[in-house]
């Protein structure tokens, strides 16, 4: 998924969370309006890292943005892990065991 599609998904999820929290009386209407406006003010978003940074910053003041930040961080971590595992599998199939081991080290150290 490209970054613009990801941003659209985040927008939809943010609206869903705002509505849910408004209905549950966890979020006052004025704060919901401010959150929506603050999110729109951080657009455009250029990369996944940019998206994470902006959600993290919004999460300082808004629980809804913090929830989205955690979800996005998990999603990106899983994608990176899957990519590394795929690389390892390719290296093993091509007989490049040392490169597969190096990829495994990167995933275990968190440096992908």
VMD Tcl script that draws the C-alpha trace (Angstrom):
set ca {
  {0.00 0.00 0.00}
  {1.43 3.40 -0.89}
  {1.62 6.21 1.64}
  {-1.40 8.11 0.28}
  {-3.60 5.02 0.61}
  {-2.24 4.54 4.13}
  {-3.08 8.15 5.01}
  {-6.63 7.65 3.71}
  {-6.98 4.55 5.90}
  {-5.70 6.50 8.91}
  {-8.19 9.30 8.20}
  {-11.06 6.79 8.12}
  {-9.89 5.15 11.32}
  {-9.53 8.52 13.04}
  {-13.09 9.46 12.08}
  {-14.29 6.08 13.34}
  {-12.50 6.59 16.67}
  {-13.79 10.14 17.04}
  {-17.38 9.01 16.44}
  {-16.98 6.07 18.82}
  {-15.54 8.24 21.58}
  {-18.19 10.93 21.06}
  {-20.94 8.32 21.41}
  {-19.28 6.91 24.53}
  {-18.90 10.43 25.98}
  {-15.14 9.95 26.16}
  {-14.47 12.94 23.90}
  {-16.14 16.35 24.07}
  {-17.39 17.72 20.74}
  {-15.05 20.73 20.86}
  {-12.01 18.53 21.38}
  {-13.18 16.26 18.55}
  {-13.36 19.28 16.21}
  {-9.92 20.41 17.33}
  {-8.45 16.92 16.79}
  {-9.91 16.74 13.28}
  {-8.55 20.19 12.47}
  {-5.14 19.45 13.96}
  {-4.91 16.25 11.92}
  {-5.80 18.07 8.71}
  {-3.16 20.69 9.53}
  {-0.36 18.08 9.52}
  {-1.20 17.02 5.97}
  {0.34 16.28 3.52}
  {2.28 13.29 4.76}
  {5.33 12.24 2.75}
  {6.35 8.85 4.16}
  {5.55 6.21 6.75}
  {8.11 7.77 9.07}
  {6.46 11.17 8.61}
  {3.06 9.62 9.38}
  {4.39 8.00 12.54}
  {6.02 11.21 13.74}
  {2.90 13.28 13.15}
  {0.63 10.73 14.85}
  {3.03 10.52 17.77}
  {3.00 14.30 18.16}
  {-0.81 14.43 17.95}
  {-0.95 11.58 20.47}
  {0.54 13.86 23.11}
  {-2.79 15.71 23.28}
  {-5.25 13.19 21.86}
  {-5.80 9.59 22.95}
  {-7.34 8.77 19.57}
  {-4.15 9.78 17.74}
  {-2.09 7.82 20.25}
  {-4.16 4.70 19.49}
  {-3.60 5.21 15.75}
  {0.13 5.73 16.33}
  {0.42 2.42 18.18}
  {-1.61 0.61 15.49}
  {0.52 2.07 12.69}
  {3.75 1.27 14.52}
  {2.63 -2.35 14.93}
  {1.60 -2.56 11.27}
  {4.90 -1.15 10.02}
  {6.89 -3.43 12.31}
  {5.00 -6.46 11.00}
  {5.55 -5.39 7.39}
  {9.28 -4.97 7.99}
  {9.48 -8.36 9.70}
  {7.62 -10.03 6.83}
  {9.93 -8.40 4.28}
  {13.00 -9.57 6.18}
  {11.66 -13.11 6.47}
  {10.99 -13.12 2.74}
  {14.57 -11.97 2.09}
  {15.88 -14.71 4.37}
  {13.83 -17.32 2.53}
  {15.15 -16.08 -0.83}
  {18.75 -16.14 0.43}
  {18.33 -19.70 1.72}
  {16.77 -20.89 -1.54}
  {19.71 -19.36 -3.45}
  {22.24 -20.98 -1.14}
  {23.32 -17.68 0.47}
  {23.20 -18.87 4.06}
  {25.49 -16.10 5.33}
  {23.20 -13.42 3.90}
  {20.18 -15.16 5.45}
  {21.92 -15.18 8.83}
  {22.77 -11.48 8.46}
  {19.11 -10.69 7.71}
  {18.11 -12.68 10.81}
  {20.54 -10.67 12.91}
  {19.05 -7.44 11.63}
  {15.52 -8.51 12.52}
  {16.54 -9.65 15.99}
  {18.39 -6.39 16.67}
  {15.50 -4.32 15.32}
  {17.68 -2.75 12.62}
  {15.94 -3.50 9.33}
}
mol new
graphics top color blue
foreach p $ca { graphics top sphere $p radius 0.5 }
foreach p [lrange $ca 0 end-1] q [lrange $ca 1 end] { graphics top cylinder $p $q radius 0.2 }
display resetview
